[in-house]
Amino acid sequence: MPPPQRPVSQIFLDAFADLPDPRTRNYPYPLEELLFIALCGDAIACQPTIAQHIVERQGDYLWAVKNNQPTLAQRIEALFDTHDAGNLGVSLQESETVGRDHGRLETRRCTVAHELDTLGPALKHWPAIKTVARIRATREIVNGRAQGECSTEWRYYVSSRILSAEACEAAVRAHWSIENGCHWVLDVQFSEDDSRIRVGDGAENFAILRRISLNLIKQETSSKKSMNSKRLKAGWCTDYLQKVLGTPS
């Protein structure tokens, strides 16, 4: 029986993004602790060295592949183009999900491949790749002035696990739920991407404080105001600040 998996905070992947070169830097957290974890990350984490460390410690990864890894990206695109043309010789698993939110209808079609010989030399420096995936996301505006407008985005992924199309699409969607529900809010409401704190452990300390603040504000449900309005109110009103902090007034 495989060992149980345990979650890891998304802040671990945030730490990669703060470093100038993921291939040469020292890891900010001890990788010995990263046992039996499946890490899902954007292209910034898609580096052979990072993948090797994770696999060596019995973890798994699911990385987005973009042009920062041009050879791998081109090979994966070519594999799926060959499949679309009917020349791959094997059938690939596919799944489709449809969701509607914020006035948009989004259709996500995920295709996964496990027979990876066609990737050739591109696999040489990549440890334990067992699945490559393509997700086609088509969005249609269903109301408002832009009603009827459509856009299509193609995304590519690699994983050290054998994933079905349904499992891969669900994992990617879970990753983006964190991005949209946490990172986007931190950037828009807390201007995290504009922060220039670089000295010592300052960047990491303030990242933790922002997340604590975000969670406290989310937990305060007596006010139906926006996140930004709650922050302003907490700064102006000591009683409300104490309510957010959960301390007696």
VEXLOVEX-532388 format. One record per atom (N, C-alpha, C): residue in one letter; x, y, z. Coordinates in steps of 0.001 Angstrom, whole numbers, padded with zeros to 6 digits, always signed. Layout:
BEGIN
AXYZ...
***
This chain:
BEGIN
M+000855-001196+000000M+000000+000000+000000M+000889+001243+000000P+000647+002211-000894P+001483+003410-000917P+001272+004245+000328P+002294+004993+000745P+002151+005827+001941P+001129+006908+001717P+000468+007372+002780P-000567+008391+002627P+000026+009699+002153Q-000747+010439+001385Q-000317+011741+000922Q-000740+012800+001921R+000008+013878+001964R-000370+014997+002808R-000189+016276+002012P-001008+017280+002265P-000951+018498+001469P+000254+019338+001833V+000621+020237+000935V+001697+021187+001190V+001175+022568+000859S+001584+023568+001638S+001094+024922+001434S+001546+025460+000094Q+000658+026209-000556Q+001007+026821-001827Q+002163+027803-001681I+002459+028219-000452I+003567+029150-000252I+004894+028528-000675F+004994+027198-000684F+006217+026547-001138F+006495+026890-002595L+005459+026838-003435L+005647+027191-004832L+005863+028685-004985D+005259+029490-004122D+005500+030928-004173D+006977+031225-003970A+007620+030429-003114A+009031+030672-002834A+009873+030502-004091F+009485+029554-004968F+010218+029387-006222F+010159+030668-007049A+008987+031284-007102A+008797+032443-007960A+009608+033639-007493D+009946+033695-006205D+010695+034831-005681D+012188+034721-005945L+012645+033573-006449L+014065+033364-006633L+014457+033602-008089P+015614+034219-008347P+015962+034623-009704P+016195+033464-010650D+016735+032358-010170D+017044+031238-011054D+016780+029940-010315P+015635+029286-010576P+015290+028066-009837P+016295+026943-010037R+017165+027033-011054R+018105+025941-011318R+019341+026008-010426T+019641+027191-009858T+020890+027343-009135T+020716+027771-007692R+019496+028099-007274R+019316+028650-005944R+019225+027555-004885N+019331+027971-003625N+019119+027080-002501N+017636+027046-002171Y+017116+025869-001855Y+015699+025754-001553Y+015391+026424-000217P+014299+027200-000129P+013978+027892+001115P+013382+026984+002171Y+012945+025779+001786Y+012374+024832+002734Y+013094+023500+002576P+013255+022738+003652P+013970+021462+003559P+013181+020453+002740L+013744+020019+001612L+013024+019086+000753L+012892+017711+001386E+013695+017443+002433E+013525+016166+003120E+012118+016022+003687E+011438+017157+003907E+010082+017109+004455E+009043+016846+003374L+009432+016939+002124L+008451+016837+001041L+008265+015389+000601L+007817+014557+001505L+007588+013154+001203L+006127+012931+000828F+005926+012122-000226F+004592+011660-000594F+003660+012820-000934I+004182+013830-001624I+003404+015010-001974I+003240+015082-003481A+002099+015539-003947A+001917+015878-005351A+001874+017396-005450L+002897+017983-006070L+002977+019424-006222L+002465+019819-007593C+001598+020793-007611C+001066+021324-008862C+001517+022765-008983G+002142+023113-010106G+002676+024461-010220G+002686+024967-011642D+002888+026269-011761D+002965+026906-013067D+004361+026694-013643A+004601+027298-014819A+005820+027016-015568A+007083+027425-014829I+007003+028369-013868I+008187+028796-013134I+008832+027636-012404A+008022+026640-012003A+008547+025486-011268A+008944+024348-012193C+008696+024497-013479C+008955+023414-014433C+010442+023406-014786Q+011240+022820-013902Q+012685+022718-014064Q+013101+021285-013735P+014008+020693-014531P+014425+019312-014252P+014998+019116-012853T+015757+020110-012350T+016367+019967-011028T+015308+019872-009943I+014297+020726-010027I+013215+020692-009039I+012467+019364-009118A+012171+018923-010342A+011473+017648-010511A+012282+016496-009925Q+013606+016514-010132Q+014460+015441-009630Q+014422+015374-008109H+014506+016517-007443H+014465+016534-005980H+013144+015984-005464I+012053+016333-006108I+010735+015872-005658I+010608+014362-005816V+011032+013846-006964V+010925+012410-007223V+011829+011619-006283E+013024+012137-006023E+013945+011439-005120E+013362+011283-003727R+012481+012179-003349R+011864+012127-002021R+010458+011559-002074Q+010212+010752-003102Q+008977+009985-003244Q+007756+010868-003413G+007952+012074-003922G+006829+012944-004243G+006494+012859-005721D+005492+013583-006115D+005078+013664-007513D+004840+015124-007876Y+004878+015403-009162Y+004678+016767-009630Y+003716+016789-010807L+003093+017926-010976L+002275+018220-012155L+002601+019656-012542W+003404+019829-013598W+003888+021141-013998W+003235+021601-015288A+002958+022880-015371A+002597+023484-016647A+003863+023636-017483V+003753+023403-018773V+004893+023510-019682V+004644+024665-020640K+005580+025606-020660K+005478+026744-021568K+006807+026915-022280N+007013+028076-022862N+008193+028274-023693N+009479+028478-022901N+009398+028442-021558N+010653+028446-020809N+011362+027098-020920Q+010647+026074-021410Q+011230+024777-021746Q+010859+024495-023210P+011522+025171-024150P+011056+025149-025542P+011079+023772-026187T+012135+022984-025947T+012216+021667-026597T+011096+020759-026112L+010898+020713-024793L+009833+019878-024235L+008471+020358-024719A+008249+021662-024713A+006956+022207-025149A+006678+021855-026607Q+007684+022004-027465Q+007487+021710-028885Q+007192+020243-029121R+007892+019368-028400R+007659+017929-028559R+006252+017531-028115I+005804+018105-026998I+004468+017772-026504I+003404+018284-027480E+003566+019505-027961E+002627+020034-028943E+002589+019153-030182A+003766+018712-030639A+003830+017865-031832A+003130+016532-031605L+003261+015976-030395L+002588+014705-030090L+001081+014846-030246F+000519+015916-029675F-000934+016080-029751F-001384+016502-031153D-000548+017238-031878D-000884+017561-033267D-000951+016292-034108T-000021+015359-033854T-000034+014075-034565T-001294+013291-034224H-001686+013342-032964H-002930+012667-032559H-004131+013291-033253D-004195+014606-033299D-005324+015280-033938D-005423+014931-035421A-004257+014697-036046A-004240+014349-037470A-004535+012877-037714G-004665+012091-036622G-004974+010669-036761G-003784+009812-037100N-002568+010318-036839N-001362+009585-037228N-000557+009068-036047L-001102+009155-034842L-000336+008744-033670L-000260+007234-033524G-001284+006536-033939G-001275+005081-033871G-001875+004509-032604V-002109+005342-031595V-002754+004888-030369V-003828+005907-030014S-004861+005430-029329S-005913+006339-028885S-005534+006937-027540L-005948+008153-027318L-005637+008851-026078L-006903+009086-025276Q-006743+009074-023948Q-007874+009339-023063Q-008272+010807-023162E-009575+011047-023147E-010081+012416-023183E-011253+012549-022215S-011403+013743-021688S-012565+014045-020859S-012965+015487-021113E-014218+015792-020830E-014710+017154-021066E-015593+017571-019900T-015365+018783-019422T-016201+019358-018372T-016689+020723-018826V-017878+021077-018360V-018470+022364-018710V-018856+023070-017422G-018458+024332-017313G-018802+025115-016131G-019268+026502-016519R-020122+027068-015689R-020637+028408-015943R-020470+029239-014683D-019800+030396-014839D-019553+031250-013687D-019199+032644-014181H-019623+033657-013437H-019313+035055-013741H-019673+035422-015188G-020810+034910-015650G-021275+035272-016979G-020518+034617-018106R-019742+033572-017795R-018975+032880-018818R-019318+031402-018817L-019341+030827-020001L-019500+029381-020163L-018151+028832-020610E-017558+027976-019777E-016229+027457-020089E-016294+025949-020299T-015758+025508-021428T-015664+024093-021747T-014196+023694-021734R-013855+022719-020897R-012474+022268-020781R-012372+020834-021280R-011541+020632-022270R-011331+019298-022834R-009889+018874-022557C-009731+017818-021788C-008410+017341-021383C-008070+016054-022129T-006880+016011-022699T-006372+014825-023391T-005043+014446-022764V-004867+013163-022413V-003624+012718-021783V-002998+011591-022594A-001668+011536-022550A-000909+010477-023226A+000066+009868-022234H+000200+008545-022303H+001117+007833-021424H+002228+007128-022202E+002028+006905-023491E+003072+006341-024357E+003884+007509-024899L+005085+007700-024355L+005818+008939-024581L+007079+008763-025419D+007199+007645-026125D+008405+007416-026919D+008600+008488-027981T+007500+009059-028466T+007611+010062-029528T+008251+011360-029037L+008344+011529-027714L+009001+012735-027207L+010507+012674-027386G+011047+011462-027553G+012454+011281-027877G+013406+011919-026881P+014432+012644-027384P+015469+013226-026511P+014933+014227-025494A+013738+014731-025714A+013181+015719-024782A+013005+015135-023385L+012903+013792-023285L+012723+013151-021985L+014031+012910-021247K+015152+013117-021925K+016449+012718-021380K+016724+013333-020021H+016433+014613-019868H+016769+015315-018631H+015586+015450-017681W+014478+014780-018009W+013286+014928-017175W+012994+013628-016455P+013052+013632-015130P+012871+012393-014371P+011408+011973-014268A+011171+010720-014580A+009911+010054-014221A+008668+010664-014849I+008770+011274-016020I+007545+011750-016671I+006732+010539-017116K+005490+010463-016654K+004615+009346-016998K+003351+009794-017720T+003048+011084-017632T+001847+011612-018280T+002163+012972-018892V+001720+013177-020114V+001682+014524-020676V+000221+014815-021000A-000161+016057-020875A-001572+016409-021011A-001726+017718-021771R-002855+017822-022440R-003246+019073-023086R-004663+019405-022656I-004869+020649-022268I-006209+021113-021920I-006585+022251-022853R-007687+022070-023536R-008228+023137-024386R-009388+023772-023636A-009222+025034-023287A-010256+025759-022548A-010904+026776-023473T-012213+026601-023710T-012970+027510-024561T-013956+028282-023703R-013862+029605-023767R-014734+030463-022962R-015655+031261-023870E-016922+031284-023476E-017915+032065-024215E-018627+032993-023236I-018692+034279-023585I-019429+035248-022783I-020915+035067-023074V-021712+034836-022018V-023118+034495-022220V-024069+035636-021906N-023547+036751-021364N-024413+037902-021140N-023565+039168-021122G-024240+040288-021116G-023524+041558-021116G-023212+042044-022517R-022458+043131-022592R-022149+043733-023885R-021318+042826-024785A-020494+041992-024165A-019616+041110-024949A-020247+039755-025221Q-021540+039633-025060Q-022219+038349-025238Q-021902+037754-026604G-021577+036468-026591G-021275+035761-027830G-019793+035697-028168E-018958+036499-027505E-017525+036453-027773E-016930+035161-027213C-016038+034568-027997C-015414+033304-027608C-013890+033431-027662S-013223+032680-026809S-011757+032599-026848S-011357+031172-026497T-010220+030752-027035T-009725+029395-026786T-008270+029467-026360E-007945+028726-025309E-006576+028682-024798E-006137+027221-024691W-004884+026973-025104W-004320+025632-025053W-003245+025616-023967R-003324+024632-023069R-002333+024506-022003R-001767+023087-022019Y-000492+022988-021668Y+000193+021694-021700Y+000824+021415-020338Y+000848+020130-019955Y+001329+019745-018627Y+002123+018439-018706V+003011+018255-017730V+003718+016988-017538V+003538+016570-016090S+003536+015261-015862S+003374+014752-014503S+004165+013472-014324S+004640+013270-013097S+005340+012028-012758S+004370+010930-012349R+003087+011207-012376R+002066+010202-012089R+001368+009772-013367I+000833+008579-013351I-000055+008143-014419I-001444+008673-014076L-001879+009685-014800L-003144+010356-014507L-004147+010089-015614S-005374+009831-015212S-006447+009784-016200S-006766+011203-016629A-007508+011328-017716A-007877+012663-018188A-008709+013392-017141E-009623+012669-016480E-010472+013294-015466E-009643+013767-014271A-008698+012919-013811A-007885+013283-012650A-006974+014457-012966C-006414+014477-014159C-005522+015569-014543C-006285+016890-014602E-007441+016885-015228E-008228+018112-015347E-008653+018606-013978A-009014+017684-013085A-009432+018078-011740A-008269+018683-010957A-007062+018113-011105A-005890+018639-010394A-005538+020033-010892V-005592+020232-012204V-005286+021549-012768V-006319+022570-012311R-007588+022162-012306R-008647+023077-011870R-008471+023442-010390A-008037+022474-009570A-007794+022756-008159A-006656+023759-008001H-005621+023607-008824H-004512+024559-008778H-004992+025970-009102W-005823+026088-010144W-006285+027423-010535W-007271+027995-009532S-007960+027138-008788S-008844+027663-007741S-008030+028342-006653I-006821+027803-006370I-005929+028463-005419I-005429+029769-006005E-005044+029726-007272E-004544+030940-007928E-005596+032043-007916N-006825+031691-008249N-007874+032711-008334N-008392+033133-006964G-008445+032177-006027G-009023+032485-004730G-008051+033054-003728C-006754+032861-003969C-005746+033326-003017C-004770+034291-003668H-004039+033834-004667H-002978+034655-005247H-003526+035900-005935W-004627+035763-006646W-005194+036929-007324W-005640+037968-006304V-006269+037522-005223V-006717+038447-004174V-005515+039121-003515L-004465+038343-003258L-003276+038919-002636L-002641+039973-003526D-002670+039748-004822D-002089+040716-005741D-002955+041964-005849V-004273+041784-006050V-005163+042919-006282V-005410+043711-005001Q-005692+043015-003900Q-006064+043697-002660Q-004858+044083-001799F-003795+043278-001857F-002633+043547-001018F-001417+043999-001823S-001560+044127-003145S-000461+044571-004027S+000803+043745-003806E+000630+042427-003668E+001771+041578-003352E+002823+041594-004457D+002390+041602-005712D+003359+041579-006800D+004174+042862-006888D+003672+043943-006313D+004400+045219-006334D+005339+045385-005158S+005328+044428-004239S+006162+044544-003047S+007643+044513-003421R+008416+045391-002807R+009860+045448-003052R+010650+045080-001790I+010010+044340-000910I+010696+043895+000312I+011627+042751-000067R+012916+042953+000127R+013901+041965-000319R+014922+041607+000761V+015022+042383+001830V+016091+042217+002798V+015798+041045+003734G+016779+040176+003908G+016666+039076+004859G+015453+038194+004585D+014716+037899+005653D+013515+037070+005550D+012259+037917+005377G+012431+039194+005053G+011293+040101+004989G+010224+039666+004010A+010623+039221+002807A+009639+038837+001792A+008782+037674+002277E+009429+036663+002866E+008689+035503+003357E+007803+035873+004542N+008336+036695+005459N+007552+037085+006635N+006297+037860+006243F+006450+038798+005309F+005286+039569+004891F+004315+038719+004084A+004819+037741+003322A+003917+036833+002607A+003040+036070+003590I+003631+035622+004700I+002860+034912+005728I+001832+035845+006363L+002241+037073+006671L+001319+038032+007290L+000153+038356+006364R+000412+038486+005057R-000682+038760+004127R-001683+037616+004118R-001200+036391+004154R-002098+035239+004130R-002890+035129+005424I-002253+035430+006535I-002988+035453+007809I-004082+036512+007752S-003744+037692+007251S-004738+038771+007148S-005879+038374+006227L-005544+037778+005089L-006580+037360+004142L-007532+036361+004790N-006985+035373+005493N-007835+034359+006131N-008712+034962+007222L-008164+035881+008005L-008957+036517+009061L-010114+037322+008485I-009845+038057+007409I-010908+038861+006798I-011984+037963+006184K-011564+036851+005578K-012541+035921+004993K-013427+035298+006062Q-012854+035046+007226Q-013609+034407+008302Q-014596+035358+008968E-014407+036656+008800E-015316+037639+009402E-016497+037818+008451T-017652+037261+008825T-018802+037213+007921T-019954+038126+008345S-019766+038900+009423S-020864+039772+009846S-021084+040912+008846S-020045+041284+008129S-020143+042334+007121S-020167+041702+005733K-021051+042195+004884K-021168+041681+003522K-020393+042534+002522K-019554+043418+003032K-018809+044315+002168K-017679+043568+001463S-017064+044232+000492S-015975+043632-000277S-014738+043468+000602M-013787+042698+000095M-012540+042496+000809M-011841+043827+001083N-011793+044686+000096N-011112+045971+000263N-011830+046846+001296S-013152+046835+001265S-013916+047625+002246S-013696+047119+003662K-013613+045809+003832K-013344+045245+005155K-011966+045664+005652R-010975+045666+004770R-009638+046094+005172R-009639+047552+005622L-010319+048400+004851L-010380+049817+005220L-011100+050013+006551K-012214+049285+006727K-012981+049410+007962K-012155+048965+009161A-011366+047891+008982A-010518+047410+010074A-009454+048442+010442G-009004+049209+009444G-008024+050241+009718G-008610+051471+010372W-009885+051714+010150W-010544+052917+010679W-011242+052687+012018C-011706+051467+012234C-012567+051180+013396C-011910+050106+014269T-011515+050492+015469T-010846+049552+016374T-011768+048403+016769D-013045+048697+016979D-013987+047639+017353D-014082+046583+016257Y-014155+047048+015019Y-014243+046081+013918Y-012933+045311+013766L-011802+045987+013969L-010510+045302+013908L-010447+044183+014933Q-010931+044448+016149Q-010924+043421+017176Q-011847+042265+016816K-012951+042581+016114K-013839+041507+015664K-013151+040643+014631V-012400+041264+013721V-011668+040508+012716V-010610+039618+013374L-009933+040168+014373L-008879+039435+015050L-009411+038397+016034G-010691+038493+016357G-011287+037572+017295G-010899+037854+018733T-010559+039107+019039T-010185+039479+020396T-011320+040258+021049P-011489+040163+022356P-012584+040880+023020P-012382+042389+022947S-013482+043112+022761S-013404+044572+022670S-013375+045194+024057
***
